[in-house]
Amino acid sequence: MRSLYPASPLTLTAALLIAMSSFGASAQDKKPADAPEKHVTQPEAAYQAGGSPLATEPMHVSSQSKAPPMTEAEFDKARQIYFERCAGCHGVLRKGATGKPLTPDITVGKGTDYLKVFIAYGSPAGMPNWQTSGEMDEKTVDLMARYIQHDPPVPPEFGMAQMKQTWKVVIPPEKRPTKKMNKYNIDNIFSTTLRDTGEVALIDGDTKKIINIVKTGYAVHISRVSASGRYLFVIGRDAKINMIDLWMEKPDNVAEIRIGLEARSVDTSKYKGYEDKLAIAGAYWPPQYVIMKGDTLEPLKIVGTRGMVVGTQEYHPEPRVASIVASHFKPEFVVNVKETGKTLMVDYSNLDALKVTEIGSAPFLHDGGWDSTKRYFMVAANNSNKISVIDAKDGKLAGLTEVGKIPHPGRGANFKHPKYGPVWATGHLGDESISLIGTDPKKNKQYAFKEVAKLKGPGGGALFIKSHPKSTHLYSDAPLNPDPKISQSVVVFDIKNLDKGYVTLPIAEWAGLSDDGAKRVVQPEFNKAGDEVWFAVWSAKDKQSALVVVDDKTLKLKAVIKDPKLITPTGHFNVFNTQHDVY
């Protein structure tokens, strides 16, 4: 297919060299002189480039007069591609996040030919090579080069009126069971995300049988459990929350709501006296969090997160709400705001006079988990390559620890190190290291909130790391590593002898799947007893997937769960461990 803007090989080569050097520099001119250069790894690009639900939202056509012309149909097609492929890195409003800013004040001056080369060939800093990789043809590259010269279309806001239109109480509290109506061992149920079907599979951890397939939002990001252990809350990337009653004869939805257009996080109140009273969810768009009734999901309070970035004090129009957890020390939610680098301690004791304590650490706060005492929340500032330590008891920043490249812990892993005492661990998207951080400021003060050791893992692309108080093992996946041998297996460390390195478990091979699917192995998760570890073997929607159960004591295969209904399984969460933050 011929380009609309043909160029000779020499022109392309020259333009490529310029793009690699000067395009990024112009974007960097907007940053402080001491800001670190961002280099996006292939695993990180794969992680960030997941499709956004905003791709299907109607938005107005730009009126940027200096940009090359586009028809309404062209603009709409390009907008959809942008939100499917680009928004995760460059931001909804193209202000820059993991990737560089792509606003017209930068792009118009570069011109279409220049931008085409950059899109087609990528850059050493991590921009994907969309054309030479086969992901886009010349016509699509031309389309996108013109699109990013126009003003970014702004998705609609999503306020109380819109939320209430989506709010549905399927079974009112007064009509729900007054006692457990099934014989399942609820504590050992697993909630497994079926990413591409908009469902979760509830699986009996004792029998390994599917209890129910529950309809949810698209690509459920996380499952959380109420303080009582009765209710399971899940949130899809499309910002739809489903509330599942585990007491029902067949656990299923009892309430649902959509709290925005794109989201990742949900949790419920845990502090004594407030158990099961409230729920909270955070949105990627609009940038806000919402507090709801814990028994019906009725929305009560919406709070926006737009504001200034820590350090630079520059205004950011779309700071996404990432991880949220409930404090065990106060009636507070710990809300982590991605782009501004702020942790918000939201006091939910009086919603009419909401008190929020703002703790600044480092930009790009993402995922994290509690230390073993549940006092310190360890949250990854992933593109700052730091772990922020939030003291939930004293309401302050307890530490800011430099780690490897793009930490992605999931919830992380807690265990007692033979030398350093209690530590918390994270893997990384951008390198092979596993960082161990001391978490005991009382008995091991000299190691507290410092990186005390760095283990060598199999390679970048790790999403989850996991241990258990009853286990002597530390597990790490790497599903986004480009090497199938790595992405289809997990590594295991002996906590008592970390120096001997890891052993590799061929999880995908053990699954015994018959087709040629990707078979990426993701998210180790223990059962309640701490003697089994579950893994998802994740292939495409039209390929076979499975769950693999490993005996933690012997590291041998224990069971394989196969079912045609297990389509694209990714994250899975044990009810007891999720309820009590055991990891």
N, C-alpha and C positions, 0 to 999 in steps of 0.2 A: 504494500500500500504506500503510495507516494505521499510525502509530507506536504502540507499546505505551504510550508516555508522551507524549501529545499536548501541544503547546504552541502558544500564539498567536503570530503573527508578531512582536508587540511583545515577548513574552517571549523569543523566539528572538534577536531583535536585541540586547536587553539582555544576554542570556547570552553572546552572541558577543563583545560588547565586553568583558565581564568576563573571558571566557576568554582573549582576546588579551592582556589586561594582567596578570591576576593568576595564572593557572594556571602560566605560565612562571616567575613570580616565586617561587611557593611551591617549585617545583623548584630554583630558583637559590639558595634559602635554605641549601641543603646545600653550597654552594660558597663558596670564599673571597671576600671582598668585592671583591678586585681581579680576579676571574676574568672574562674577556671574555664578553659575551653571544654565544650561538651563533645564527646565522641560516643556515638551510639553504636553499640554492638549489634551483631546480627540477632542474637537471642532477644535483646531488648526491643529491637525494631519489630520482631515477630510478636512480642508481648503487647506492645503499644498499638499495633496496627489492626487490632480486632475491630470488626464492624461496629459502628455506633448506631443505636436506635434513632438518632437524629437524622439519619439518612432518609427516612421516610416522612419527616415532618415538613409541611409546606412552609416555604420562606419566600420573601419577595426578591425580585430580580434587582441586582445592583444598578446604580445610576452613575457609576464612575465614568466621567466623560473622557478621561485620558487613556482609558483602557481600550484594547482592541475590541471591535464589535462582537457580540454574541447574540444568537437568537434566544428566545425564552426557553425553547426546548434544549438547546445546547447548555445554557446556564443551569437548568434543572438537572440535566444528566451529570454535569461536572460537579455540581453540589453534592449529588448522591455519592459519586466516586470519592469526593473529598472526605465525607463523613464515614465512608466505609474503610478508607485506606489511610487517611492522612491526619484526621482530627486528633487522634490519640497522641500524636507527637507534637503537632503544631498548634493545637488548641481549637476550640469551637470558633472563636473570633480571630483566629490566625495570629494571635499575639505572641505565640511561642510558648513551649513547655519543654518537653524533652528535645524537640526540634527547634529550629530557628523561627523567628517571626516571618510571616509571609503577607504582610500588609502592603497596600498599594504604594505607600511612601517609599518602600524598599523595592518592590517588584516592577513597577511601571518604568522606572529608569533603566532597569536591566534589559527590558525588551523581550519579545516572544522568542526569538531565535536563541538567545542566551539561556532563557529559562528552560526551553526544550532540552537543551543539552544536559542541564543539571538534573532534570527529571529523568531523562533517558538513561544517563550513565551513573547517577549517584555521586557520592563523594566519600573520601577517606574518613570524614567525620561521622559517617553512619547513614547518610541519606541513601535509601535503597535505589538500586539501578532498575527502575521500573520497566524500561523498554528492553534492555539487553538481557534481563532475566526472563523475559517472555510474559510478564504480568500485564503490560500495556503495549498496544501497537502504536505506530507513528501518529495516527489520527487522534488517538486518546491522549497521547503526550502533548500534541498541539492544543487539544481542548483544555487540558489542565494548565498549560502555560498561559493561555489567555484568561482562564478563570481566576487564577491567583493574582491577576492585575486589577480585578474588580474589587469593590468593597465587599467584605465578608457579609453574607446574609445572616441576619440575627434570628435565632430560633425564638419562638414565642415564650413568654413567661408562663409560669404555672403556679397560680395562687390558690387561696382557699376555695374559691368557687369551682375551679377546675378539679381540685382534689375531691370535693364532695360529690361531684358528678360521677366520679369513678368509684367512690366508696360503696361497698356492698357488705352487709352483714348477712351471711348465708344462713347461719343458725344463731339466733340471739342467745346471750348468756343464760337466760332463764330456761331455755329449751335444751341446753346441753346436759350431758350426763352429770349426775351429782357424785358419781364414783367411777372408777375405771371399769369399763364395760368389756374389755378384752383380756386375753390371757398372755399377751405379749410381755416379755421382759423389756419394758419401755426404756430402761437405762441403757440397754444394749442395742437399741435400734440405730441404724445408720441412715442418714439423709444424704442421698447421692444425686448430684446435679446431672441431669440429662440435658446437656447444653443446647443442642440444636433443635430439640423438640419442645422446649418451654415446659419442662416437667422436672419433678424430683421423684426418685424412686425411694420409698421407705422399705428398708431391708432388715429382716430379723437377724441380728448378729449371732444368735444361738443356732438357728436352723439354716441360715444362709438363704432363706426364701424371701421373695418379694411380697411384702404386705399390701402395698398399693402404689400405683403410679398416679401422682397428684399433679393436676394442671397448675402451672405457675406462670410468671413472667418469662421473658426470653433470657436464656443464659444466666440462670441463678448464680450469683457471685458468692453468696455466703448463706449458711444456715446458722441461726442462733436459737437458743432455748431459754425459755422464761426461768425465773428464779426457782419456781416450784417444780420445774421439769415437765409440766403438763403441756405447754404450748410450744410449738416449733414455728419460728418465723423465718421466711426466706425472702430474698429480694433479687429480682432480675435486673439485668442491665437496662431494661426499659423502665425501671423505677417502679415496677409493680411489686407490692408486698402481699404475700399470702400468709395467713395465720392458720395453722393446722392443729387440731385438737387430738392429742395422742391418747386421750381417754375413750374416744369413740370406739365402737365395736370394730369399725374399719377406719382408722385415722384418715381425716380428710379436711378440706378447707372449711373454716367457719366464718372467715372474714377476709376481705381484700381491699386494697386501695392502690392508686398510683399517686406518687408524691412528687413527680416531676416527669422529665422526658428521658433522663438517663441517670443511673445511680449505681452504687456499689455496696452500701453499708446499712445495717440494721442491728438494733439491740434492744433490751428491755431493762427496766429498773431492777436493781439487785439489792440496794441497801435495806437494812432491817426496817420494817414498817412500810416499805414501798414495794415489796415483792409483787410482781405481775401487774402493778398499777399503771405503768406507763410504758410506751414503746417510743423509739426514736429511729429516724432514718435520715441519711444524708444523700444529697443529690449531686451529680456532676453538672447537670443542667436542669433548671436554673441553679446557680451556686447558692445552696441553702440547706438547712436541716429542718425537720418537722418532728414535733412531739405529739404523740397520739395516745388515746386511751388504750391501756394494755389488754382489755378484753374484747374490744370491738374495732380497733384501729381508727376510731373517729378522730380526725385531725383537730388539734387544739391550738397549736402555736407554730408559726413559721418564722424562721430567723434567717436572714440573708448573710452571706459570708464575704461579699465584695469588700475590698479594702486594700491596705498597704502591705507590701512585702517586707518581711523581716530583713533588716540590714539596709537595703537600698531605700526603703520607705517610699517606693514608687507604687502608684495605684495599679491594682490588677482587677480587670473586669469580670473574670471567671474563675475564681479560686475554688476548685472542686473539693467536695467533702469526701475524704477517703475513709480510713478506719474509724469506727466508733466502738467504745467499750463502756461498760457501766462500772463505776467505782464501787469497791467494797468498803470504803472508809467513810464516805459521805454520800448524801443524796445528790450525786453528780454523774453526768455523762461526760466521758472524755472524747472530745470531737477533734479529729485531726484534719486540718485544712491544707490541701496539697500545695498549691502555688505560693501562698503567702507564708508558709512555714510556721503556722501558728497552731498550737494546741489550745482548744477552748474547754475549760472546765465549767460545764453548764449545770448550775444548781437548779434542780427541778422541784424543790420543795414548795415553791410558790410561783406558778406560771404567770400570774398577774403582775408579779414584780421580779421578773427573771434576772438572776445575777450570773454573770459570765466572767470568769477569770481568764485572762489571755496570757498564755505562756509562749514566748517566741523562741525558736530554736534554729531551724534551717529550712529552706524551701524544699518542696516536693515531698512532704510527709505522705506516707503511703500506708503500708501495713505494719503490723506489730503485735506483740503479745505481752502478757504480764510476766514478771519474774516469779520465782517459786513462792514468794510471800504474798503476791498479788498487791503489793504496795507500789511497785515501780512498773510503769508501762514503757516498754522498749519499742519505739516506733522508728521505722526506717525513713530517713530523708534520702530517698533513693538516688536522685541525681545530684545530691550534694555529697554522696558517699559517706554518710554519717548515720549513727544511731542516736536518736534523742531519748533521754531518760526522763520521764515525767514522774515526779513524786506525788502520788494521788492523796497521800495523807497530809502533807504540808502544802500542797498546791504550788509547786515550783519546779523549775528545771534542775534536776540533780546531776546531769552530766550530758555531754555532747561528744560522742566518741567517733573518731575517724576509723573507717573500716575499708573493705574492698570496694570494687567497682559495681555500683548499682545494687545495693543490698535488697533482697526480697525474702524476708523470713517466713511469710505467712504469719503464723503465730509465734514462730521460733521454737526453740527447744530448751528446756531447763534440765540440768543435771549437776551433780557434785563432782568437780574435778579433783583428782588426787592431790594436786598441789595448790590450786587457786581457790578451792572451795566452791560454793554455788556459782554457776555460770549460766549464761543464756547465749544461744548460738543462732547465727544467721548464715544462710548461703547467699550467693550473688548471681545476678543475671549476666554481669559483665566480665567475670573472671572465675577461676577455678577454686578460689579460696572459700573457706568456712571460718568465720570469725567467732571467737569465744570472748565474751565480755563478763567480767566479774560483777556480781550483783549483791554482795554482802558487805555493806559499809560498817557493820558492827564488829564482826570477828575477822574479817579480811579487808580492812580499810584500805590497805596499800594497793589492792587490786580492784577496788570498787569503781565500776563504770569506766574501766579501761579495757582495751583489747589486750588480753593476757596471752593469747595464743592464736595461731592461724593454722588451720589444717588444710591440706591439699586435697581437694575434691577431684571429680573426674573432668570438670570443665564448666564453662559458663552456661547459663540457661536454667539454673536452679530456681524453682518456684517455692518449694516447701522443704522444711527440715523438721524432724520430729523425734522425740524421745518420750519416756513415761517414767513416773516415779518407781515402778516395779521392774523396769527394764535396765539392762546394762549396755544397751545399744543406742546408737545415734544413726538415723536414716536420713539420706538426702536424695532427692530426685534431680533430674536435669532435663525435663521434657522439651525445652526449647533449644537445646543444643543441636546444631546442624548435623552432628554425627549420629546416625541411627543406632549404632552400638551403644552410645551413651544415653540417648533419649529413650531407648527401650529397656533400660535397666535402672537399678538403684544401687547406691553404695551404702555400706554399713560399717560403722566404726565401733570398736570395743572401747567403751568409756574408761575401763580400767587400764587399758593399754593403747592409748591413742597414737603413740609413736610408731606402732607397727603398720599404720595406714589402714586402708579400707579393703573390704572384700566386696565383690560385685555380685548382685543377684540378677539373673536373666529373667526378669519378671514377664516380659512380653513372650519370650520363648516358653515359659511355663504356662502361659495362658492357652497355648495351643490353638491359636486362631488360624483359620484356613485360607484367608485371603491376603491381599498385598497392602492392607491398610497401614497407616503410619505407626500405629501401636505405641504411641508415646505413653510413658508411665508417669503418673502424676499423683501427688499428695499422699504420702504415708499417713495413716490414721489408725491408732490403736483402738482395740475394743475396751470395754469397761475394765475387765480383769487385767489388762496390760500384758497379756500373753499372746495376742495375735496382732498383726499389722496388715491392714488392708491397703491395696493399691488399685487405682483405676488404670486400665489399659485403654487409651483414648485414640480412636481412629475416626475417620470421616463419617458423615451421616449415612452414607451408603455402604459403609464397610462394617465388619464385625468388631465389636468391642467386648470387654469383659472386666470383671473384678477379680483380683488375685489376693488370696489370703495366705500369709506366711506365718509360720510358728516362730515366735520371737526367741524362744530358747534355743532352738536347733538351727534356725535360719533355713528351714526346709519348706517346700510347698505343702500347704495344708488343704487348700480348697481353691477351686476356680468356679466363679459364678458367671454362667452364660445364660442369656435370654435375649430373644429378638427385641424385647422392649428396652434393653439397656443400650440406648443409642447415644453416642458421644458422651459417656460418663467422664466427668472431670473431678471437681471437688466432692468430698464426702466427709460427713461430720457425725461422730458418735454422740448420742444424746447426752450421756453422763459426762463425758470429757468436755463437751461444749458447754454444758450447764455449769460446770465447776472450773472451767478454764484449766484443764489438765493437759499439759503438753511439755 
